[in-house]
């Protein structure tokens, strides 16, 4: 069963003037809250990238390379 259509939306799912008037007092506050949240998330992301970029990973050992087989050596020396 489908839900009843809202009395604040027209048949083509646009807002009625009554809903627009009801939402108007919170428009600026919601926009400022969204901008604030976006700024906070952006700052956390930028700080994280800055902090990770400073790490040089010199204290992490590299695993040894796997031994090469004879066929791999022939491919490398033949040029292609």
C-alpha positions in Angstrom: 0.0 0.0 0.0 1.3 3.4 -0.9 1.7 6.2 1.7 -0.7 9.1 1.5 0.7 12.1 -0.2 1.8 14.9 2.0 -0.5 17.9 2.3 2.6 20.1 2.0 3.5 18.8 -1.5 1.7 19.1 -4.8 1.0 16.2 -7.0 4.3 16.8 -8.8 6.2 16.6 -5.5 7.1 20.3 -5.3 6.7 22.3 -2.1 3.5 24.3 -1.5 3.7 27.9 -0.5 2.6 26.9 3.0 5.6 24.6 3.4 7.9 27.3 2.0 6.6 29.8 4.6 7.0 27.2 7.4 10.6 26.5 6.5 11.7 30.1 5.9 12.7 30.9 9.6 15.2 28.0 9.6 16.7 28.5 6.2 19.6 30.7 7.3 20.4 28.7 10.4 20.3 25.4 8.5 22.6 26.9 5.8 25.1 28.2 8.4 25.0 24.8 10.2 25.7 23.0 6.9 28.6 25.4 6.1 30.0 24.9 9.6 29.9 21.1 9.4 31.4 21.2 5.9 34.2 23.4 7.2 34.9 21.1 10.2 35.0 18.0 8.1 37.3 19.7 5.6 39.6 20.9 8.3 39.8 17.4 9.8 40.6 15.9 6.4 43.2 18.6 5.6 44.9 18.0 9.0 44.9 14.3 8.5 46.5 14.6 5.1 49.1 17.0 6.5 49.9 14.7 9.4 50.3 11.6 7.3 52.4 13.5 4.7 55.0 14.2 7.4 55.6 10.6 8.2 58.5 9.2 6.2 58.0 5.5 7.2 61.7 5.0 7.8 61.1 2.9 10.8 59.1 0.3 8.8 61.1 -2.4 7.3 60.7 -3.5 3.7 60.0 -7.2 3.1 62.6 -9.0 0.9 61.9 -9.2 -2.8 60.8 -12.6 -4.1 63.5 -14.5 -5.9 63.4 -14.2 -9.7 63.0 -17.2 -11.9 65.1 -17.8 -15.0 62.2 -16.9 -17.3 61.7 -13.6 -15.6 65.4 -12.7 -16.0 65.3 -13.6 -19.7 62.3 -11.3 -20.3 64.0 -8.4 -18.5 67.3 -8.8 -20.5 65.7 -9.3 -23.9 64.0 -5.9 -23.8 60.5 -6.7 -23.9 
